[in-house]
Amino acid sequence: MSAPGTASTRTRPDHNAWGGQLTPRPGHPDQVAVVTQDWGKRGRIEVWDVRRGTRMSRLEGTRLAYASDDLDRLTVFTPDGDRLAARGQDRRVEWWQVDEERSTGHTRPLDDVSSLLGVAGDGNLVAELYGDIALFSPRSGMLLGRVERPSSTLSAWHLNGDTLRLASDHDTLALHLSPACWHATLCSAAPGSFSPTQRAAPRLREARETQPCPSDRAHPVGSRF
């Protein structure tokens, strides 16, 4: 439980037998967030030191979302383990200061989220959207980016810093969650710079304000349409 990053492996229990989830707390060896089926209905999460058998925190908020199995994650920690995100039945994500046992607010409803995957190194919330992988703003819940995942069933994942590794029955996939990495990758695929007409298009305003690709610094970032 002291290994860096956040990981999970899918199990397929009978729904009536699903008893809850344990989420390891980064930076705090032997500590886990505990959610039982009954606690989830009451919005209750407890953080325990399993070696000492001591409860460290008790968090009580809105009712948690329903989880069909262990990969439908309800709670994730930030990389330092100080904060916890919990997915509510109302589809919002509630943030907690764990040691203070204090809620710091909710995001907007994240309607398409099926599971929380973790919190990236830059603080963005990483989630699964019924197959796709998405990044959300931790405060507002605004969608920052979405990546389509291969159609094979996700069986396990591991998030460490800004690298998310996904495993299915057939292969593995590594996604770098840094916007700078995405920018460089898109730039490498661009066949050329914007035309004058493309540069004037209102929908490309954000691209004009972004640092040009390293391979084409004399022109705005872009590709031909």
N, C-alpha and C positions, 0 to 999 in steps of 0.2 A: 504493500500500500504506500510505500515511501517513494516509489519510482516516479520520475517526472512525467507530467502530461496527464491527460484524461483518456480513459479507454473503456470500452464496453464490448461484450460479446453477446450475440443474440441467443436466447433460449426460447423454447416453445412450450411453456407449461399450459395446462388447462387453465382457462380464465378464472375459474372458481378457486384454483389452487394458488394463484399468484398472491404472494404475501407482502411484497414491498420491494424497496430498492435500497442499496447501500452505495454511497458515492464517496470515494476516498478524498480526503482534504489535502491538497498540495501544501507542502512545507510543514505539515503537522503529522509526523509519522504516527500511525495507529489510530488516527481520528477519521471518522466517517460520518456523513449525513445519513440519517435513517428516516425512511418513510414507510410505514406499514399501510395496508389497505384501509384500515379504519382511520388512521391518522390523516391520510390523504383526504378523506371525506370531510375532515374537520379543519383542514388547512394547517396541520401540525407537522413540523419537521424538528428532529432532535439531532444534535451533533454529539457523538460519544467518542471517548477514548476507549477503544475495545480492549487494550492491554490492561488498563487499570480498572475497567468497568465503571467509569465515571462519566456522567453526563456533563458536557461542556457548555451547551447552549440549548435553549428551547425556543423555537420560532413558531409563532401562531399567526396566520394570516388568512387569506381567502382560500376557499376549497381548491384542492389541486386537481389537475386534469386526470382523466382516466388513462391508465397505462395497460396495454394489452400484453406486453411482455417486457423483459429487462432492457431491450433496446429503445423502447419508448421512454426516454429519459425525462424525468420530472425535475431534477435538480442538477446544477453544475456549479462548480466553484470557479472563481477567477484564479489565474496562475499562482498568485501569492497565498491563496486560501483565505483571504480576509473577507471576501464577499461571496454571497451565494445567490444564484438566480433560480427561481422556482416557477414552473409553468402552471398557471391556474386554469380552472374549469372555464373561466370567462375568457380564456385565450390570451390574457395578458401575462407578462412575465414580471414577477415581483422580485425586487432586489433587497438583500439583507446584509447589514453589518453583523457578522456572525458573533463576534465576541461581545458586542453591545446588545445583542438580541433585539435589533432595531431595524424596522423596515425603512428603506430610503426611497420608496416609490415604485410605480409601475410603468411599463411601456404601454403603448397603444395595443389593442388586440392584434395578435399575429395569427390571422385566420387560417393560413395554410400550413402552419408548423405542426409536424407530427412527432418531433422529438428534438430535445436540446442535445447538441453534441459537445458543447464546451464554450469557453471564452478564449479568444485568440490573444496573442501576446500584446496586441495594441488595444485590448479591451472590448473589441467587437464581439457580439454574440453570434455563435455559429449554430445553425439548426438544420434539420432535414425537413424538406417540404414534400413529403410523399414521393421521394425519389431524388429530387434535386437538393443541392447543397446551397445554403444562403447565408449571407452576412447581414446582421441588423445592427443599427445603432443601439448601444446599451441603454441610452436614456429615453429616446423617443420611440424606439422600435421601428424606425424608418428602414426600409429595405435598401441596403447598400450595394448588393450584388447577388447574382444567382447563377449557379453553374449546373447544367444538366449532367446527371450521373448516368453511366451505363445502366441498362435495364435489368441486369442481374441483381438478385436479392442481396442486400447488404447483410453480412453476417457478423462483422466486427469493425471497430474503428479505434483510432488512437490519435489524439490531438496533443501536440507538443510545440509550444510557441506559436509560430505561424504556419506550421506544416500539419495537415490533416491527412492521415493514411486510412484508406477505406479498403476493406477486404470483402470479397464475395465468394461464392462457391467456385468461381472460375478464375479470378485474377485479383490483383491489388492495384490501387490507384493512389498516388500522392498528389495532393493539392496544396499549393503554396498560397496562403490567404493574404499575403501582403499586396496592397494595391500597387506598390512600385513594381512588384514582380509581374502582376497582370499587365501593367502598362508596357513593360519591356517585351512581354510575350506578344501583345497585340502589335507593337511597333515592328517586331521582326516579321510579322505576317503581312504588313502593309506593302503593297506593290509600288506605291508612289505617294507624292504629296497631294494635298487638296488642289483642286482646280479653283480659279477665282470665284466661280459660281458657288462651289461648295464652301469656300471660306466665308462667304456672305450669308450662308444659311443660318437662321436663328437657332436651329436645333444643334448646331455645331459650336455654339458659344463656349461651352465648357471645354471643348477640345482646344479652342484658341487660347484659353487661359491656362492650359496645361503645358508643362515643359516639353519641348519637342523631343521626338525620338533621338537617341544618340546617333543613329545612322543618317539623320536628316535634320540637323539642327538649324538649317537655314529656312525651314518651312514648318508650318503647323503640323501637329500629329494628325494622321488620317489615312484613309484608304480610298480607292476609287469605288464608286457604287455602280 
